Amino acid sequence: MTALAVLTSGGDAPGMNAAIRAVTKVAASHGVPTWGIENGYDGLIDGAFRPLVRTNRAGNPAPVEEVENEGGEGGTILGSSRSKRFYERESRMEATRQLEEHSITAMIVIGGNGSMAGVHALAEETDVPMVGIPASIDNDIGLTREALGVDSALNTIVEACDNISDTARSHHRAFIVEVMGRQSGYLAMAAAVATAADAVLMPERPHTRAEVIDSVVRVIETSFDAARDKTRVLIIKAEGVPVPTHELVEEATRRLTGGPREYEIRGAVLGHVVRGGDASFRDRLLAGRFGRVAVEAALDGESDVMTGWNIGVDLGKPTTDDWIRLFDIPDVLDETEALLDGTSSVSLDRVARMEAIQGVLAL
């Protein structure tokens, strides 16, 4: 009998639960039971399986109440982990044994870069079809326009920055707001445009510590020039920029103290609040579409592939959804590395777009 397993791995992202719900419901529509694996790859090694389906009154498989009720919530009902054990060959052999013991005939993994690397490793070491669904608020996964969690994270950032701008205007303050994203500046860039920030600091535009501080001081001075009516300055900084936010605030304050006017500069690190919260409409919709294609691919025997959103008609393998395609995970991992080291055409395009609008942001 066909049986599907699903796990969530790495950093949590809004939309993971919606993807679990989609996978479970689509599989149930095919008469296929779904097992949830708790705590990511660690749970797979330990055999932490639990059923995600029940038998309804008609005798057909249907999702358990937890899957139905929490599908739109943030986090992941299955739990997650960054498994160091999974790097060891013996641990992966135990993971494969657990799949065989539970009669799993296909598995879907929801997660980011490390999770997709895990899919690839298992695909090479077992005959069980392995399919990935990209989920990472950092939007640093190759060959997909967007991963699950990105839209929800941006909504959280925009709301926080709007609130910060309210209090900044009341006191004529400058705020440096740090957002998550690891080595990707996508969240910072997109949020800067959406919130009409005065500047954005991205790791894709490398500068020395002195250059970063100089640019912050220059933006604050120019924005608060007496000839202008600005009552707040908002600078959004990606966490991958290697100058701590508190140091930027301290150095900018020191440089601007003693001049013709007083400047109040504050810092805010949004941190993990960006990961939480209910999934947005777009993340729930994308989760549903990814989930359906992933289940269909797994049941068709596709392996070592990831679902991706609307990259281009000439890339990947077409599916029953015109906007969702399947990409070989080795290609995904290569493109992800290029995204992170700045050589990807996507990274170069982001930098070019940011350079083009920097002058607009400062107006």
N, C-alpha and C positions, 0 to 999 in steps of 0.2 A: 504493500500500500504506500502511495506517495505521502510524504510528510515534510512540511516546510519548517525551518527554524529561522528566527530573526534575532539579531542582537544589536545593541547600540554601544559604540566604543568611542573613546577619546573625550574631548570636551563636549559637554551637553549643549544643545542648541534648540530653541523653540522650533517646533515642527517635527521633532523626532517622534513625539507621541502620535502626531497625525499620520506620520509614515507607518508607524507600527499598526495603527488602526486600519490604514489603507491596505497594507500587506495582508493583515488578518482577514479583512472582509473580502478582498479579491480572491484570496486563496479559498475561503469558505464558499464563495460563489462557484468555484470549480470543484467543490466537494473535498478539498484538501485541508486537513487539520494543520494548525500552526503551533509550534512550541516557541516560547520566549526563553531566551538565555539571559540570566541575570548577571550584571556587573561585567559586561563586555567579554573580552577574550579570557580574562581570569575565570569568569563563570563557565565558559566553554571548557576550559581545562579541568575545572572542578566538577563538571557535570551538573551545574545549577540550572536545570531545565524546568519550566512549568508551562502547563497548557494555557493557551490564549483563546481557546474555543470551548464552547459547550454545545450540547445537542438541544436544539429548540423543539417546540411542541410538534413540529412537522417531522422531527427525526433528522433534521439537517444540521450541519455545523454552523455555528454563529459565534461572533466574538463574545467573550466574557464581559460582564458589566464594566469592569475597570477599563478595558480597552475602549468601550463605547463612551463612557462618561468622561474620561480624561484625555481624549484624543486631541482636544484643542489646547490643553495646558502646556506650560513650559516644562523644561527638564525632560526626564525619561522615566517612565514607570518601570522599566527594566533595570535601571541603574547603569552606570558606566564606569570605566576604568582605563587607565593607561598602563597596559600590562607589560612589565619588564620580563616576566617569565616567558611571554610568547616569542621573544627573540631566540629562545633556546629550542633546538631541534627536538629534544626529548619532550618538552612541553607541548609542542605542536603535534607530536605523535600521540600524546594523550588526548589532545583536542580531537584529533581524527578518530581515535578509539571511541570517544564519547558520542560523536556523530553516528558511528556505526551501531553503538549500543542502543541508542535511542531511535534507530531506524530512520534517520534523517536522510532524505533523498535530494534536498536542495537547501541552500542557506542564503539569506540576505543580510548584509551588514550595512548599518547606517552610521556614518561617521566621516571623519576628515582624512587628512593625508596618511597618518599612521594606520588608520583603519583600512584604507584602500591597500596599503602595503601588506597588511595582514590577509586581506582577501587574496592578493596575488600569491602569497606564500602558501596558503591553504589550497588554492587552485592547482598549484604545481605538485602538491603532496597528497592529494586525495582526488578520487573520481567524483566526489559530490559537487554538483554545479554551484559556483560561488558568484553572487551578483552584489555589487555595491550601490548604495544610494548616498550621494554627497550631502553631508550636513556639517556645516562649520560657519560660525558667525563671521569668521575672518575673510571669507570669500577668496581663499587662497588654494582652491583645488582646481587643477587643470581641466580643460575641455568641458567646462560647464559655465554658462553665463552667470549663474547664481547657484549657491548651495542653500540648503534648508537653514533657516535661522538668520540669514543676512537681513531680510526685509524687517523682521521683528526687531532685531538689534538696532537697525537704523531708526525705526520708529521710537524706540526707547531713548536713543541718543538725541534725536531731534526734540522730543518732549523735555528732556533734561536741559538741553541747551536753551530752549525757549524759556524755561523757568529761571535759569541762571541769568539770561539776558534781562528778564524783568527786574531782578534785584540789582543787576549791574547798572541799568539805566537810572534807577532810583538814587544811586550813590556815585554815579560817574566813575565807574570802575572798569578796569580791564581784567578779563578772565582768560586764563589758559586752561582749556579743558582737555584732559587726556582720555582717549578712548582705546578700547582693546583692538586687536588685529594682528598681534605678533609682528612678523616682518612684512605684513601687507598693510599698505596705507589706504585701502579701499574704503573702509568705514569712515576714516577721517575725511577723505576727499569727498565722498558722497554727502556726508553730514554737513560739511562746510558749505557746499552749494545749497543744500536744503534750508540751512539756518541763516544764510546771508552772513557767514562769518567774515572777518576781516583778513584772515590768513589761515593757511593750513600747513602743518609740518608733517612730511611724509618720509619714511625710510627709503622710498624709491628715488628720492632726490637727495643723495648723500651730501652732507656738509660737515665741516669741522665743528667742534663745540663752540668755538669763538664765532663762527659764521652764523650758527643757529641763534646764539644770544644776540648778535648784532641785528639779525633780521627781526627778532621779536621787539627789541628796543625801537627800531626804526618804525615798525608798524604802529606801535603804541604812540610814539611821538607824532607821527604824521596824522594818525586818526584823531588825536585829541588836539590838533592844532587849533589855535584860537580862531582862525578863519572858518572853522567848520562847526557844525551844530551837533556833532556826534556826542551821545551821552553814554555809550558803552563800546567797548572793544572786545571782540570774541575771537580768540585764536584756538583752533582745534589741532591737537597734537596726537599723532599715532604713537602707541606705546613702543613701537620699534625704533623710534628716533632715540639715539643713545645719549640723551641728556635728560636726567630726571626732571619731572615737572617742578618739584620744589626748588631745584637749583635754578631753573629758568626764572621762576618768580623772584628768588632772592637776588640773582644777578641783575635782572632787569630793574628791580627796585633800587639796588645799589647804584646802578648807572644813572638812573633818572632822578635820584635824590639830590637836592641842592640846586636844582635848576629854577627857572622862572615860575614854575607851577608845581603843585604836588600831584603825584600820581598814586592811586591805590591799585595795586595789582594783586589778584588772588589766583589760586590754582584749585582745580577740582579734578580728581581722578575718579572717573565713573566706575572703573573696575568691573567686578563680576555682576553688578546690577544689570549690565547690558546683556548678559546671558539669560536672565530670567524673564518672567512674564509670559502671558498667553501668546500663542502663535498668531501672527497676523493672518488676514484673509489670504494674502498671496502665498505665505508659507504653507498654509493648510491646503490651498489649491495645488501648489507645486508638489507637496507631499503625496497627495492623492494620485497625481499623474505619474510621479516617480514610482509610487508603490505599485500601481497597476502594471506599468511596463516591466518593473523588476520581477514581479510574480510571473508574468507571461514568459519572460526570458528564462527564468529559472526552470519553469515547467517544460520549456522547450529544450532544456539541456544546455543553454548558453552558460559559459563559465569564464571567469577572469575578466568580467566586463563591469562597467559602471554606467548608470543612467546619467545623461547630461542634457541640459536645457538649451535648445536652439543656438547651436554654435554655427551651423552652416550646412547647407544641403550636401556639400561635397565631403563632409567629414563624418566619421562614425557610420554606424549601421542603422538604417531606418527601422521604425517600430510602428505599432498601430496608432501611435500618437505622433502627428506630424511635427510637433515641436520638441519631442523627446527622442533622443537617439542613444544607441549603445556605443560605448567606447572601450577599446581594449585597455585594461588597467596598466600594462607597461607603458602605453602611450600617455595615460593620465599622469603617471608618476614622473615621466620625463618632462611633461609640460608644467607640472607642479613645481619641479625643481627650477625650471626656467622662470616661472613666476616669481619665485623667492629670490633668485639671484639677479633678477632684473633684465634677463636677456630675452624673455618672452615678448612677442609682439603685443600681447595684452598689456604687459607692464609698461612697455615703451609708449603705448597709446595713452595709458593713464597719465604718465608723466607729461606727455605732450599736451594733453587736454588741460592738466593742472597749470602748466606753464602759460597756456593761452588765456586762462581766466584769472590768473593771479592779480592782474591789474584791475579786473572787474571787481574782485572781492574787496580790494582796498578802497573802492570808491565810497 
